[in-house]
Amino acid sequence: MTQIVAQTLLSGVVQLPSVVAHRGASTDRPEHTIGAYELALKEGADGLECDVRLSRDGQLVCVHDRTLARTSNGRGTVSALTLEELRTFDYGSWHGHGQPAGLLVLDELLELVKGTDVELFVETKHPVRYRNEVERKLAEALRKHGLTSQIVMMSFSPTAVKAFREHAPDIRTVLLLDRLGRYRSGALPSFADYTGPGVHLLRNDPGYVDRARRAGHETYVWTVDSTEDIALCRDLGVRYLATNAPANTRRLLTANLAT
C-alpha cells in the first residue's frame, strides 16, 4: 500500500471494506449451516451472505448448488424435493471440520440477524425452474420478519434483480458480475444499487471500482481470501468484501496499514 493510501485510511476519510462472511465462516465450518453463521458472528463479521433456492413446495432454503451431491449426503435436485425430504439429509459431515448438521432455511437465518446491526446479503440462484417466484417469496419473507435496512438482495440475473425491486423497492440490490461486458463503464441499470464483480475482474481492471463509484455505485466483491486480493480490495476502497474466512480477512485488512 502506498503511504498516501495508508494515511488516508488511518485518518478515517476512507472506510475499510465491510467483511461479509461468504456462506458463513465457510473455511472453518460447513457452508450454509447455522454453525457457519454463528461462527462468523462470533468472529465479528459485518455481514453474512447466503444463497437461496425454492424447494418443490415453495420453501426458501439456503443451498448454493442446484443439486445436493456436493454439500450433503443426499442426491437429487433441490427444486424437485419438498422441505420435508430435504430435511432428511446431513449438510455438515462432508466438510473437513464438519459435524452432522441440518438443512438451514432462510427463516432461521433471518431470525439470527434480527435485532443485530449485521447486514444479510441474499443471493437468489438462476436459472431455476420457478423463474422469478424465488424473488417474490424472498420479498414476502422479508416483510414477514420486518427486515428491510439490514437486507441486500443479489443475483447474477438482471431480470431477477429487476423483479425483486418491483416486489421490494425499499431494499438494496447488487447486480453480481462474472464479466464486465456492457457494464465496463461503471454504469448499472436503475434497479441495481451496488455492483458485484468477482475479484478476478478487479485484478484485470482495478480502475473499475472508481468508474463505478463515479457512476454512483459502490462495490461488493466476491470471493476474497488471499492476502494479495484482500490488499487489492482495501487499496481500491471497495465497500463490501465477501470472504470465506472472516476472521483472517479482518486481520489482514487492518494489518500494516502504514507500510
Residue pairs with C-beta under 8 A, 6 or more apart in sequence:
1 231
1 234
1 235
1 256
1 257
1 259
2 235
3 258
5 14
5 235
6 257
6 258
6 259
7 258
8 14
9 16
9 234
9 257
10 257
10 258
14 237
15 237
15 239
16 234
16 253
16 254
17 221
17 233
17 234
17 237
17 238
17 239
17 240
17 241
17 253
18 46
18 47
18 119
18 239
18 240
18 241
19 44
19 45
19 46
19 47
19 241
19 243
19 246
19 249
19 250
19 253
20 45
20 46
20 47
20 48
20 49
20 119
20 121
20 220
20 240
20 241
20 242
20 243
20 246
21 36
21 37
21 40
21 43
21 45
21 47
21 48
21 49
21 242
21 243
21 244
21 246
22 49
22 222
22 223
22 242
22 243
22 244
23 31
23 32
23 36
23 49
23 50
23 51
23 64
23 244
24 31
24 32
24 33
24 35
24 36
24 37
24 39
24 40
24 48
24 50
25 36
25 37
25 39
25 40
25 43
25 45
25 244
25 245
25 246
25 247
26 32
26 36
26 244
27 225
27 244
27 245
27 248
28 36
28 39
28 97
28 245
29 35
29 36
29 39
29 95
29 97
29 98
30 36
30 71
30 91
30 92
30 93
30 94
30 95
30 97
30 98
30 101
31 64
31 71
31 95
32 50
32 51
32 62
32 63
32 64
32 71
32 91
32 104
33 91
33 92
33 98
33 101
33 102
33 104
34 101
34 102
34 104
34 108
34 109
34 112
35 92
35 99
35 101
37 48
37 50
37 104
37 109
37 112
38 112
40 48
40 246
41 48
41 112
41 116
41 118
43 246
43 247
43 250
44 246
44 247
44 250
45 118
45 246
45 250
46 118
46 119
47 118
47 119
47 120
47 121
47 152
47 240
48 109
48 112
48 113
48 118
48 119
48 120
48 121
49 120
49 121
49 122
49 123
49 242
50 62
50 104
50 106
50 109
50 120
50 121
50 122
50 123
51 62
51 63
51 64
51 122
51 123
51 124
51 125
52 60
52 61
52 62
52 63
52 106
52 122
52 123
52 124
52 125
52 134
52 138
53 60
53 61
53 63
53 66
53 78
53 79
53 125
53 128
53 134
54 60
54 61
54 78
54 79
54 128
54 130
54 133
54 134
54 137
55 61
55 78
55 79
55 81
55 82
55 83
55 86
56 79
56 80
56 81
56 82
56 85
57 82
57 83
58 133
58 137
59 82
59 83
59 105
60 105
60 106
60 107
60 134
60 137
60 138
60 141
61 78
61 83
61 86
61 103
61 104
61 105
61 106
62 103
62 104
62 105
62 106
62 109
63 71
63 78
63 103
64 71
64 125
65 71
65 78
66 77
66 78
66 79
66 125
66 128
67 75
67 76
67 77
67 78
68 74
68 75
68 76
68 77
68 78
68 81
68 86
68 89
69 75
70 94
71 91
71 94
72 89
72 90
72 91
72 94
73 89
73 90
73 93
73 94
74 86
74 88
74 89
78 86
79 128
79 129
79 130
83 103
83 105
86 103
87 102
87 103
89 103
90 100
90 101
90 102
91 101
91 102
91 103
91 104
92 98
92 99
92 100
92 101
93 99
93 100
93 101
106 122
106 138
106 141
107 141
107 145
109 120
110 120
110 141
110 142
110 145
110 147
111 145
113 119
113 120
113 147
113 150
114 145
114 146
114 147
116 150
117 150
118 150
119 150
119 151
119 152
120 147
120 150
120 151
120 152
121 152
121 153
121 154
121 174
121 220
121 240
121 242
122 138
122 151
122 152
122 153
122 154
123 153
123 154
123 155
123 176
124 134
124 135
124 138
124 153
124 154
124 155
124 157
124 160
124 164
125 134
125 155
126 155
126 156
126 157
126 159
126 160
127 157
128 134
132 159
132 160
132 163
132 164
134 160
135 153
135 160
135 163
135 164
135 167
136 163
136 167
138 153
138 164
138 167
138 168
139 164
139 167
139 168
139 171
140 167
142 148
142 151
142 168
142 171
143 168
148 168
148 170
148 171
151 171
151 172
152 171
152 172
152 173
152 174
152 193
152 194
152 220
153 161
153 164
153 168
153 171
153 172
153 173
153 174
154 161
154 173
154 174
154 175
154 176
154 196
154 220
155 161
155 164
155 174
155 175
155 176
156 175
156 176
156 177
156 178
158 175
158 189
158 191
158 192
161 173
161 174
161 175
161 189
161 191
161 192
162 189
162 191
164 171
164 173
165 173
165 191
172 193
172 194
173 191
173 192
173 193
173 194
174 192
174 193
174 194
174 195
174 196
174 220
175 183
175 188
175 189
175 192
175 194
175 195
175 196
176 196
176 197
176 220
176 222
177 183
177 195
177 196
177 197
177 198
177 201
178 198
178 201
179 201
180 197
180 201
180 205
180 208
183 195
184 205
184 208
184 211
185 211
185 215
186 195
186 208
186 210
186 211
186 212
186 213
186 214
186 215
186 217
187 215
187 217
188 195
188 212
188 215
188 217
192 217
193 217
194 217
194 218
194 219
194 220
194 239
194 240
195 212
195 217
195 218
195 219
195 220
196 219
196 220
196 221
196 222
197 208
197 219
197 221
197 222
198 221
198 222
198 223
199 221
199 222
199 223
199 224
199 229
199 232
199 233
201 208
202 208
202 209
202 221
202 232
202 233
202 236
202 238
203 229
203 232
206 232
206 236
208 219
209 219
209 236
209 237
209 238
210 236
212 218
212 219
213 219
213 237
218 238
218 239
218 240
219 236
219 238
219 239
219 240
220 238
220 239
220 240
220 242
221 233
221 238
221 240
221 241
221 242
222 242
223 242
223 243
223 244
224 230
224 233
224 241
224 242
224 243
224 249
225 243
225 244
225 245
225 248
225 249
227 252
230 241
230 243
230 249
230 252
230 253
231 252
233 241
234 253
241 249
241 253
243 249
